[in-house]
Amino acid sequence: MNVFRVGTYKSAVEPYIRDDMSPADREASQAFVNSLWETYVGVVAKARGLKPEDLRTYADTLATQVKDAKGNTAKVALDAKLVTALKTPIQVEERIIALSSKDEETESYRSVDLKDYLRVVRTEDKIAKHPDSRIAVIIGSGEIVDGGGGGGVIAGDDTAELIRKARLDKDIKALVLRIDSPGGSVTASEKIYRELLAFKRTKRPVVISMGDLAASGGYYISAPADEIWASPATITGSIGIFGLFPTAPRTFEKLGIGVDGVGTTPLSGELRIDRPIGPAASMLLQSTIEHGYEEFLARVSLGRKKTRDEIDKIAQGRVWTGRDALRLGLVDKLGSLDEAVASAAKRAGLADGKYERDYLEAEKSFAQQLLTNLEAKAASVLVKTVKTEALGGFGFGAAASLDGPTRAALLAARRDFGPIERSVLRFNRYALSGQVYAHCFCTPY
């Protein structure tokens, strides 16, 4: 595999060139893991009324505590005040009834079905509509890909068209783009970026709300925003770029296949899978990657109102948490999607309760909708099968006969190797596409 990249910390390609973590990757990874850990400790400590140092002590001495409790992990959690009480499902149900009220028909607590709840909420929204003052909200989740696409990806054409639709609607006073993506195609990212710029030129606010992950290409499309929101634990940054070109000359040689020919330019025959990549092609590809990185820096420096060198110092493919990104100026505020929408409304001069939130979605063809429904049903069946068989539930599936250690080993293998398998499959798809990508493999995605 031939790797072309820019960014000291752009480690996504390291599996192809190393068998361990590089010092730069180790430094960056340890830093953002430590930051995530401190955020986690702080949130849990506040929620449970504990001191952060007590939680750290609990984590550091957990094995000893469990041994002293003769393996009773529930008691350890109770003693550490991580749980309020130890109760059976029946006792929990009785507790909820005591806190709320009892449904005499079901002999359980009164509850509202999610579908009924959503139906009421949507009806209230329709009654309180303000059609002349709307905030457009677009949800972008998944890998950024070229063209159109179904669910699970941010399709460049579809997303750009939604932004264009919002731009042409004069009743839409602001745009909020929710991003949860590791990045992907540079071409698709650029298309979305340009549409956001076009919306911004209409003097209406553009606000970005980052989910768990908005890195590499996910940050690229965030760059033109008037304001960027993230959570303290958001993984973002990874401002860098790479390209892959696979060659397998030794494989062809082992198969006894020889390749030869003539050409008219120094690049003739260099970009072929059956022979090593030549110096001219290597120089061309590396130059293209470097140009892409400079474009990335230019986009971010323009949006963040910083110099190219200031952004380069915190770029280099390095990953940051939302908390660190705020300190570095890569995001503006920490908060939720609701807070981002409220901020967009305020920027647009709209008072609380005087605007409607309009979620824009790409229309699905009949075939796409049918496929989505089939996937949902298949997923439901799979979840039930895993619960009853792989987890050894009360069903009598084939896997239920496996002993506990074997089931645990299988589940651990799936947990550990599943993300690796997905990353390899994605890499292979990138390598065969012949395109340039801005992607962050900073979390199993």
C-alpha positions as semicolon CSV with decimal commas, in nm:
position;residue;x (nm);y (nm);z (nm)
1;M;0,000;0,000;0,000
2;N;0,138;0,341;-0,099
3;V;0,054;0,609;0,157
4;F;0,051;0,985;0,101
5;R;-0,036;1,212;0,390
6;V;0,016;1,550;0,554
7;G;0,007;1,594;0,930
8;T;0,239;1,459;1,198
9;Y;-0,057;1,315;1,389
10;K;-0,256;1,184;1,091
11;S;-0,226;0,827;1,212
12;A;-0,514;0,665;1,025
13;V;-0,271;0,520;0,770
14;E;-0,025;0,380;1,026
15;P;-0,164;0,023;1,012
16;Y;-0,023;0,008;0,659
17;I;0,324;0,134;0,746
18;R;0,383;0,027;1,109
19;D;0,310;-0,258;1,346
20;D;0,284;-0,032;1,653
21;M;0,182;0,322;1,748
22;S;0,413;0,601;1,641
23;P;0,537;0,834;1,918
24;A;0,323;1,115;1,775
25;D;0,011;0,897;1,767
26;R;0,076;0,776;2,121
27;E;0,121;1,134;2,245
28;A;-0,199;1,260;2,081
29;S;-0,407;0,956;2,174
30;Q;-0,299;0,965;2,539
31;A;-0,377;1,336;2,558
32;F;-0,731;1,309;2,427
33;V;-0,804;0,990;2,626
34;N;-0,691;1,170;2,942
35;S;-0,914;1,464;2,854
36;L;-1,213;1,235;2,795
37;W;-1,145;1,059;3,125
38;E;-1,137;1,386;3,320
39;T;-1,465;1,491;3,157
40;Y;-1,623;1,156;3,244
41;V;-1,502;1,168;3,604
42;G;-1,629;1,522;3,645
43;V;-1,976;1,445;3,507
44;V;-2,021;1,127;3,715
45;A;-1,887;1,289;4,031
46;K;-2,127;1,583;3,998
47;A;-2,424;1,356;3,925
48;R;-2,355;1,129;4,223
49;G;-2,246;1,399;4,466
50;L;-1,894;1,259;4,491
51;K;-1,546;1,403;4,478
52;P;-1,352;1,340;4,153
53;E;-1,059;1,199;4,351
54;D;-1,292;0,940;4,509
55;L;-1,386;0,814;4,163
56;R;-1,024;0,795;4,056
57;T;-0,941;0,594;4,368
58;Y;-1,237;0,364;4,297
59;A;-1,114;0,299;3,942
60;D;-0,752;0,245;4,047
61;T;-0,836;0,000;4,326
62;L;-1,139;-0,175;4,174
63;A;-0,978;-0,518;4,147
64;T;-0,879;-0,516;4,514
65;Q;-1,224;-0,395;4,623
66;V;-1,399;-0,670;4,426
67;K;-1,169;-0,932;4,576
68;D;-1,239;-0,804;4,929
69;A;-1,613;-0,818;4,853
70;K;-1,571;-1,180;4,741
71;G;-1,661;-1,094;4,383
72;N;-1,976;-0,898;4,465
73;T;-1,941;-0,609;4,218
74;A;-2,290;-0,478;4,300
75;K;-2,194;-0,431;4,665
76;V;-1,874;-0,254;4,562
77;A;-2,074;-0,012;4,345
78;L;-2,320;0,049;4,630
79;D;-2,042;0,111;4,883
80;A;-1,883;0,358;4,641
81;K;-2,221;0,538;4,611
82;L;-2,226;0,481;4,235
83;V;-2,575;0,332;4,271
84;T;-2,848;0,433;4,514
85;A;-2,980;0,088;4,604
86;L;-2,976;-0,276;4,496
87;K;-3,321;-0,390;4,389
88;T;-3,484;-0,654;4,172
89;P;-3,690;-0,554;3,863
90;I;-4,011;-0,608;4,063
91;Q;-3,883;-0,381;4,341
92;V;-3,788;-0,116;4,086
93;E;-4,138;-0,130;3,938
94;E;-4,289;-0,089;4,286
95;R;-4,060;0,206;4,350
96;I;-4,172;0,379;4,027
97;I;-4,537;0,323;4,123
98;A;-4,469;0,482;4,462
99;L;-4,305;0,782;4,297
100;S;-4,575;0,826;4,032
101;S;-4,909;0,645;4,017
102;K;-5,048;0,301;3,947
103;D;-5,231;0,192;3,634
104;E;-5,516;-0,027;3,763
105;E;-5,556;-0,201;3,427
106;T;-5,196;-0,314;3,389
107;E;-5,114;-0,335;3,762
108;S;-4,798;-0,142;3,680
109;Y;-4,700;0,225;3,674
110;R;-4,870;0,469;3,441
111;S;-4,669;0,523;3,125
112;V;-4,697;0,685;2,784
113;D;-4,598;0,501;2,469
114;L;-4,321;0,680;2,277
115;K;-4,530;0,691;1,958
116;D;-4,821;0,851;2,145
117;Y;-4,587;1,101;2,310
118;L;-4,431;1,204;1,978
119;R;-4,773;1,234;1,817
120;V;-4,886;1,477;2,089
121;V;-4,564;1,679;2,070
122;R;-4,588;1,709;1,692
123;T;-4,951;1,815;1,718
124;E;-4,856;2,086;1,968
125;D;-4,580;2,201;1,732
126;K;-4,832;2,234;1,448
127;I;-5,071;2,434;1,665
128;A;-4,791;2,670;1,773
129;K;-4,645;2,706;1,423
130;H;-4,472;3,024;1,315
131;P;-4,442;2,958;0,938
132;D;-4,273;3,291;0,870
133;S;-3,992;3,231;1,121
134;R;-3,823;2,894;1,096
135;I;-3,486;2,756;1,196
136;A;-3,371;2,488;0,954
137;V;-3,203;2,190;1,120
138;I;-3,013;1,936;0,910
139;I;-2,882;1,620;1,071
140;G;-2,561;1,486;0,915
141;S;-2,455;1,151;1,058
142;G;-2,204;0,902;0,919
143;E;-1,924;0,893;0,667
144;I;-1,910;1,175;0,412
145;V;-1,953;1,023;0,066
146;D;-1,987;1,147;-0,291
147;G;-2,321;1,157;-0,469
148;G;-2,649;1,061;-0,310
149;G;-2,711;0,796;-0,052
150;G;-2,950;0,636;0,189
151;G;-2,930;0,649;0,566
152;G;-2,612;0,615;0,767
153;V;-2,399;0,851;0,555
154;I;-2,363;1,221;0,480
155;A;-2,413;1,221;0,104
156;G;-2,248;1,524;-0,057
157;D;-2,514;1,586;-0,321
158;D;-2,810;1,528;-0,090
159;T;-2,675;1,742;0,195
160;A;-2,573;2,025;-0,038
161;E;-2,922;2,020;-0,191
162;L;-3,084;2,045;0,154
163;I;-2,869;2,348;0,239
164;R;-2,958;2,502;-0,098
165;K;-3,326;2,439;-0,027
166;A;-3,292;2,621;0,305
167;R;-3,108;2,909;0,135
168;L;-3,385;2,962;-0,121
169;D;-3,658;2,959;0,146
170;K;-3,690;3,316;0,271
171;D;-3,892;3,206;0,574
172;I;-3,590;3,020;0,710
173;K;-3,403;3,267;0,928
174;A;-3,105;3,053;1,031
175;L;-2,947;2,714;0,965
176;V;-2,820;2,463;1,219
177;L;-2,617;2,169;1,091
178;R;-2,576;1,881;1,336
179;I;-2,262;1,683;1,252
180;D;-2,166;1,338;1,377
181;S;-1,901;1,220;1,133
182;P;-1,540;1,100;1,109
183;G;-1,507;1,262;0,766
184;G;-1,467;1,101;0,427
185;S;-1,457;1,231;0,072
186;V;-1,283;1,567;0,027
187;T;-1,490;1,632;-0,286
188;A;-1,818;1,582;-0,101
189;S;-1,694;1,787;0,196
190;E;-1,603;2,074;-0,036
191;K;-1,946;2,064;-0,199
192;I;-2,117;2,093;0,140
193;Y;-1,872;2,364;0,249
194;R;-1,951;2,579;-0,055
195;E;-2,326;2,551;-0,002
196;L;-2,284;2,660;0,360
197;L;-2,084;2,961;0,241
198;A;-2,360;3,047;-0,006
199;F;-2,617;3,034;0,277
200;K;-2,395;3,250;0,494
201;R;-2,371;3,515;0,220
202;T;-2,745;3,574;0,260
203;K;-2,662;3,731;0,599
204;R;-2,844;3,455;0,786
205;P;-2,661;3,272;1,069
206;V;-2,504;2,930;1,023
207;V;-2,448;2,735;1,346
208;I;-2,279;2,396;1,378
209;S;-2,371;2,149;1,652
210;M;-2,118;1,868;1,691
211;G;-2,223;1,526;1,815
212;D;-1,990;1,260;1,950
213;L;-1,756;1,293;1,653
214;A;-1,689;1,576;1,408
215;A;-1,335;1,523;1,290
216;S;-1,133;1,561;0,971
217;G;-1,391;1,605;0,693
218;G;-1,648;1,651;0,969
219;Y;-1,455;1,957;1,084
220;Y;-1,394;2,071;0,725
221;I;-1,767;2,125;0,669
222;S;-1,793;2,301;1,007
223;A;-1,536;2,565;0,915
224;P;-1,761;2,833;0,759
225;A;-2,004;2,849;1,053
226;D;-2,070;3,168;1,247
227;E;-2,064;2,960;1,564
228;I;-1,958;2,605;1,649
229;W;-2,100;2,412;1,945
230;A;-1,961;2,086;2,081
231;S;-1,995;1,872;2,392
232;P;-1,699;1,843;2,630
233;A;-1,649;1,484;2,510
234;T;-1,685;1,551;2,136
235;I;-1,392;1,418;1,935
236;T;-1,297;1,679;1,677
237;G;-1,003;1,829;1,492
238;S;-0,798;1,578;1,291
239;I;-0,727;1,857;1,043
240;G;-0,519;1,661;0,796
241;I;-0,546;1,469;0,474
242;F;-0,424;1,142;0,324
243;G;-0,439;0,931;0,011
244;L;-0,390;0,560;-0,054
245;F;-0,287;0,379;-0,370
246;P;-0,260;-0,003;-0,360
247;T;0,000;-0,195;-0,560
248;A;0,068;-0,568;-0,561
249;P;0,361;-0,640;-0,795
250;R;0,491;-0,932;-0,588
251;T;0,151;-1,100;-0,599
252;F;0,154;-1,086;-0,979
253;E;0,512;-1,212;-0,978
254;K;0,418;-1,512;-0,762
255;L;0,136;-1,589;-1,001
256;G;0,380;-1,586;-1,289
257;I;0,220;-1,283;-1,451
258;G;0,460;-1,041;-1,620
259;V;0,364;-0,691;-1,734
260;D;0,546;-0,470;-1,983
261;G;0,464;-0,201;-2,235
262;V;0,545;0,141;-2,377
263;G;0,418;0,491;-2,304
264;T;0,442;0,852;-2,412
265;T;0,500;1,042;-2,084
266;P;0,687;0,984;-1,755
267;L;0,351;0,897;-1,593
268;S;0,260;0,632;-1,847
269;G;0,201;0,304;-1,668
270;E;0,305;0,434;-1,324
271;L;-0,037;0,421;-1,161
272;R;-0,094;0,051;-1,209
273;I;-0,169;-0,207;-0,941
274;D;0,063;-0,463;-1,101
275;R;0,385;-0,264;-1,062
276;P;0,551;-0,038;-0,801
277;I;0,443;0,322;-0,815
278;G;0,703;0,539;-0,990
279;P;0,877;0,853;-0,862
280;A;0,685;1,090;-1,090
281;A;0,349;0,952;-0,977
282;S;0,460;0,961;-0,611
283;M;0,559;1,325;-0,645
284;L;0,231;1,408;-0,818
285;L;0,017;1,241;-0,552
286;Q;0,211;1,384;-0,258
287;S;0,188;1,733;-0,410
288;T;-0,187;1,689;-0,448
289;I;-0,220;1,584;-0,084
290;E;-0,012;1,880;0,032
291;H;-0,227;2,115;-0,174
292;G;-0,538;1,964;-0,015
293;Y;-0,392;2,022;0,331
294;E;-0,320;2,387;0,253
295;E;-0,678;2,425;0,130
296;F;-0,798;2,269;0,456
297;L;-0,589;2,513;0,659
298;A;-0,718;2,804;0,451
299;R;-1,080;2,702;0,508
300;V;-1,032;2,671;0,885
301;S;-0,823;2,989;0,925
302;L;-1,087;3,188;0,735
303;G;-1,370;3,054;0,947
304;R;-1,188;3,077;1,279
305;K;-1,035;3,416;1,198
306;K;-0,683;3,295;1,268
307;T;-0,364;3,288;1,062
308;R;-0,258;2,986;0,861
309;D;0,034;2,919;1,098
310;E;-0,187;2,944;1,407
311;I;-0,416;2,674;1,268
312;D;-0,124;2,461;1,146
313;K;0,011;2,439;1,503
314;I;-0,309;2,278;1,628
315;A;-0,381;2,087;1,308
316;Q;-0,132;1,830;1,173
317;G;-0,405;1,566;1,191
318;R;-0,425;1,587;1,570
319;V;-0,747;1,491;1,748
320;W;-0,892;1,704;2,028
321;T;-1,181;1,671;2,270
322;G;-1,451;1,938;2,269
323;R;-1,314;2,076;2,593
324;D;-0,965;2,117;2,446
325;A;-1,106;2,245;2,115
326;L;-1,280;2,525;2,306
327;R;-0,953;2,624;2,469
328;L;-0,777;2,622;2,130
329;G;-1,047;2,820;1,951
330;L;-1,163;2,539;1,722
331;V;-1,513;2,558;1,874
332;D;-1,695;2,850;2,033
333;K;-1,919;2,699;2,300
334;L;-1,998;2,374;2,479
335;G;-2,357;2,262;2,479
336;S;-2,636;2,060;2,322
337;L;-2,823;2,076;1,993
338;D;-3,109;2,260;2,166
339;E;-2,868;2,524;2,290
340;A;-2,719;2,558;1,941
341;V;-3,068;2,609;1,792
342;A;-3,151;2,869;2,058
343;S;-2,826;3,049;1,981
344;A;-2,903;3,048;1,607
345;A;-3,246;3,195;1,680
346;K;-3,093;3,466;1,896
347;R;-2,844;3,552;1,622
348;A;-3,135;3,577;1,380
349;G;-3,318;3,813;1,615
350;L;-3,596;3,568;1,701
351;A;-3,749;3,565;2,048
352;D;-3,801;3,245;2,247
353;G;-4,112;3,058;2,135
354;K;-4,151;3,274;1,826
355;Y;-4,000;3,038;1,574
356;E;-4,043;2,685;1,447
357;R;-3,771;2,422;1,424
358;D;-3,784;2,273;1,073
359;Y;-3,594;1,946;1,025
360;L;-3,493;1,909;0,662
361;E;-3,441;1,558;0,527
362;A;-3,358;1,421;0,185
363;E;-3,657;1,252;0,027
364;K;-3,619;0,877;-0,007
365;S;-3,722;0,688;-0,315
366;F;-3,968;0,402;-0,276
367;A;-3,681;0,153;-0,309
368;Q;-3,474;0,333;-0,041
369;Q;-3,770;0,346;0,198
370;L;-3,842;-0,022;0,141
371;L;-3,477;-0,109;0,205
372;T;-3,476;0,100;0,524
373;N;-3,783;-0,083;0,654
374;L;-3,631;-0,421;0,572
375;E;-3,305;-0,328;0,746
376;A;-3,494;-0,216;1,055
377;K;-3,686;-0,543;1,071
378;A;-3,368;-0,745;1,015
379;A;-3,191;-0,550;1,290
380;S;-3,479;-0,616;1,528
381;V;-3,462;-0,990;1,461
382;L;-3,083;-0,987;1,499
383;V;-3,099;-0,806;1,833
384;K;-3,351;-1,056;1,967
385;T;-3,137;-1,346;1,843
386;V;-2,823;-1,207;2,004
387;K;-3,004;-1,149;2,334
388;T;-3,148;-1,499;2,351
389;E;-2,865;-1,697;2,197
390;A;-2,528;-1,522;2,214
391;L;-2,604;-1,377;2,554
392;G;-2,754;-1,702;2,678
393;G;-3,094;-1,558;2,763
394;F;-3,406;-1,760;2,830
395;G;-3,431;-1,883;2,470
396;F;-3,310;-2,222;2,354
397;G;-3,111;-2,119;2,044
398;A;-2,806;-2,305;1,920
399;A;-2,564;-2,074;2,099
400;A;-2,749;-2,103;2,428
401;S;-2,578;-2,435;2,489
402;L;-2,236;-2,270;2,493
403;D;-2,077;-2,247;2,834
404;G;-2,033;-1,907;2,995
405;P;-1,659;-1,862;2,928
406;T;-1,705;-1,954;2,561
407;R;-1,988;-1,706;2,515
408;A;-1,785;-1,439;2,694
409;A;-1,486;-1,507;2,468
410;L;-1,701;-1,483;2,154
411;L;-1,856;-1,157;2,265
412;A;-1,516;-1,015;2,362
413;A;-1,374;-1,109;2,022
414;R;-1,665;-0,943;1,847
415;R;-1,623;-0,633;2,062
416;D;-1,246;-0,610;2,009
417;F;-1,222;-0,705;1,642
418;G;-1,548;-0,557;1,516
419;P;-1,415;-0,198;1,496
420;I;-1,093;-0,322;1,335
421;E;-1,288;-0,514;1,073
422;R;-1,498;-0,208;0,991
423;S;-1,188;0,012;0,963
424;V;-1,014;-0,232;0,729
425;L;-1,321;-0,260;0,507
426;R;-1,347;0,119;0,492
427;F;-0,976;0,151;0,411
428;N;-1,010;-0,100;0,130
429;R;-1,299;0,096;-0,014
430;Y;-1,095;0,417;0,004
431;A;-0,792;0,254;-0,156
432;L;-0,993;0,123;-0,451
433;S;-1,177;0,451;-0,510
434;G;-0,870;0,644;-0,626
435;Q;-0,986;0,955;-0,438
436;V;-0,844;1,174;-0,163
437;Y;-0,999;1,153;0,185
438;A;-1,002;1,354;0,504
439;H;-1,099;1,092;0,762
440;C;-1,041;1,036;1,132
441;F;-1,018;0,680;1,266
442;C;-1,004;0,824;1,616
443;T;-1,288;0,613;1,753
444;P;-1,461;0,288;1,651
445;Y;-1,725;0,422;1,417
